[in-house]
């Protein structure tokens, strides 16, 4: 049975009132989780409110009891991986073990330029990401002091204290679709792979490739959870669907083209059918990207009409 979680773009107008309302709604309506991006701003202006990731997750850990949550994803380009490991372990403990630590290499050039972070070329970026994964996993998993010497990071007898309450710390999620870098890193380091905007056919193809990589690493393919983040255009009726497709595309694309880009489009029955197709392709959880931060009634309508049907 596939689970459905809510996903929010943290750089797209997210502030405390919006975050607190959405979090409480996600908890009350039965979503499996609430996830958010970690960006300073959008790739193109105008700039909007952008609530800081780890501060928002600390509040979430203390003010919800049930839902799982985490970054989707936090780039190692923003923070030293030792800091990420420390915060993740603390927030996971605070929540009673509900954090999933989503990690990425970073990709958005504008925010890195504006705020003075080095994005690097893609090969070097991915090398830094691999080193960051080494640092984070060793600190979370080792009870003994850790030494590490890489190009970007160096540890000398470093130990994470207090030790995470969950053995090994929060599970690591690696998000992305790349066959050259991302999937091999997921096979080595992750407990969950999160695909981004893939159709069911594309998801199945990447998932089969991941099975091969896991076997090469000596891992059981079933040891890695599979999820997918998709765009959503939900409408309570067909007129609302058509209006939101128009708003999203500027009239340049219709529902069929959006679906081919990994967006779920339609009323509740169409949503359910498209999510079920992802389940048949091997997805265990779908993160529904909700861009309408003030449309709480839309979240409620989607939850009440879609979630019960997924549980049958």
N, C-alpha and C positions, 0 to 999 in steps of 0.2 A: 504494500500500500504506500503510495507516494505521499510525502508530507509537503505542505505549502507554508512558506515563510514570507515575510514582508521584507523588502529591501528599499532603503531610502538613500538618495544622493545627498551626502552631507554638505556639499558645497553649493547646493542649488536653493539656498534660502532657509537652511535649517538653523533654527535658534531654539532657545530653551522652551518657550511656550509651545512651539510646534512639536519638538522632540518629546516633551512630556505628555502631550495629548496623544501622539501616535503610539508611544510606548504603552501607555495604559490601555489604549484601544486594542493593540496587538495582543496584549496579555488577556484581556477580557473576551475577545472574539474567537480565540482558539487557534491562532496561528502558531505553528511550531517554533518560530523564531523571528527575531527582528535583527536585520543586518544593515550596515551602512557603509558607504564609501569613506575613504580618508583622503580628502583633497582640500587644498587651501582655496582654490577657486576653479572656475570652469575653464575649458580650453579656449573659449572666446568670451569677450565682454558681453553684457555688463557683469561686474562682480556682484555677488549676493552674499547674504549671511552664510557663514560656514563655521558651525559649532565644532570645537576641537574634539577630535575622536576620543582620546582616552579619558578626558574629563566627562564626556557624555556617557561613556560605557561604565564609568565608576558610579555615576548617578543611577544608571539602569540596573546595575548589580544590586543596589540597595533598595530600589523601588519597584522591583518585580520579583515574583517568586517562582515562576514556571517556565517562561520562554527561554530558549537558547538565544545566544546573540554573539556578535563579534564584528570585526572589520571585514569588509569585502572589497578590497583588501588593504592592509597597511603596507606602504612601500618601505623597504630598507633604506631608500635614499633620503628619507626624512629624519630618521632617528638612528642612533647607534644601536645595533642589535642587542647589546647587553641591556640597554634601557628598555627596549621593547620586551625582552624576556622578563625583566623585573616587574614591569607594569602588568604584563599579561598574567603572570603567576599570582600577583596580588589581587587583581580584579577577578580572576577565576575563583580564588579562595573566598573572596568577599561575596560572590554570587552563589556559593555552594556547588561549584563545578558546572557552570552553564556556559562558559566562554568557549568559542571556537576561534583560534588564532589564525586568521586569514592573512597570508603574507604574499607580497609581490615585489617586483623589481623596480616599479615606477615606470611611468610612460608619458605623462603629460608635460610637454616641454614648457608651456607658458608659466605654470606655477613654479617650476624649478627655477626659471629665469627670474621671475618676480621676487622670489623669496630667498634667492641665493644658494640653492641646492645644486649640486653637480649631478646631472642626469647620466652623462657618459654615453659613449657609443653602445649599440645593442650588445655586441660581444662582451665588452667590459662591464656593462650594466648587469648582464647575466652572470658574469664571473663574480661580481660583488654580491649579487643575490645568493649565489651558491655559498660564498663564504659566510654571509649573514645567516643562512640556514644552518651551517655548521656550528656557528657560535650559539645560536638560539637553542638548537636541539641539545647540544652538549651541556649548556648551563641548566636547562630544564630537566634533563635526564640523569645527570651525574651527581651523586652525593659527595664525590671527591673533588678536590680542586682541579680546575681545567686549565691546561696550557694549549694555546693555539697560535700559530704564526702563519698569517696569510699576507696577501698583497695589501688588503684594505683593513684588516682587523688583526689585533694581537691581544692575547690573554696570557697572563702569567699567574698561575695558582689562583684563578678566579673561582669563587663558589657562590652560588645563589642561596642566600639565607633571608628569611626562613625558607626551608624547602617547600615546594608546592604540595598542597594537601593531596592532590591527585597524583599518583605515581607517574612521573614523566611530564607532569604539567598539563596544561590545556592541549587538546589535539590541534595539530597544525593542518590548515587548509591552504592549498596552493591553487590560485585561480588563473585561468587562461587556457588558450586553445593551441598554443604553439607546439608543433611536433618536434622541432629541433632542440628547444631549450626547456619549455615548461613541462611537457609530459614526462621527460626523463627525470626532472627534479621532483615532480610529484611522486613518481615511482620510488624514488630514493628516500624522500623525507616526509611525505604527507600521510595523514590519516584520512583526508578527504580531498578529492579533486573537484573543483568548481568550474564548469564550462561557462562560457560567456556568450550569450546571444547565438546559440546554435539551433538549427532545426533538428527534429528527431533523427533524421538520416545522418546529419553531420555528427550528432552526439554519439550515435551508435558506432560510427566509423572511428572517432577518436577514442572511444571507450575500448574498442577491440585492440587498437594500437597500445593503449595503456596496459591491457592484459599481458601483451607480449613483453613490455618493458618490466612489469612487475615480476613476471616469471624469470627474466634475466637477472633480476635483483634477488632472486630466491624468496620472493614474497608470494603468498596466496593472493590471487586477484580479488578474492572476497574480503581481504583485509583493508581495502581502500574503498571508502564510501564515495558515491558519485552524486553530485548535485549540479544544477544548472541555473544560472541567473538569466532571466528573460525580461524583455520589455513588456509592458502591458498597456493595452488600450481597452479598458472595460467600460461597458455602457449598460445602464439599467434597461434600456430599450435600443432599438436599432437607430433611432434618430440621434441618440447620444453617442453611439459608436461612430456614426458618420461624422458628427461634429468634431469629435476628438481626433479622428483620423485626419480630418482637414486641418485642425490646429497643429497636429504633430508634424505633418509633412508639408504644410503650406499648399495643399492641393496637388502636390507633385507625385503622390503615390497613393495607392488604394490598399485595402486590407490584405489582398493576396501578396503584394510586394512586401508589405511589412512582415507578414508571416515568414516570407523567405529570408528575412533578415534576423530571425530569432525573436520576433515580437508576437505575443499572444494577443489576438484581437477578437472582440466580439462581446455578445451578451453571455450570461452564465452558461447556457448549454454549449456554446461554442468554446468558451474557456475550458470547461470540463473535458470536452473532446480533445482539445489540443494538449492539455496537461496529461491526459491518459496516453496520448501518443508518445510523449516524452518518457512516461513510466515504462511503456513497452520497449523503448529503446535502451532502458537500463538506468534511468534517473531515479534516485531514491528521495530526493528533495528538490523542489523548485522554489527559487527565490524570485518573488514577483516584484519587479522594480516599479514603485509607485511614485510618479513625478508630481502628483497634485497634492502638495503638502497640506493645503487647507481644506481639501475635500474629504473630510472625515466620514461624511455620509456615504461617499463612494467606497471607501475602505470597508465600511460596515456592510453595505449592500453586496460587495464582492465576497466578503467572508461568509455572510449568511446564506448566499445562494450557491457558492462554490465548495466551501470546505466540507459541509456534510456529505456531499456527493463523492468526494475523494476518499472518504472514510468507509465507504460501502464495499 
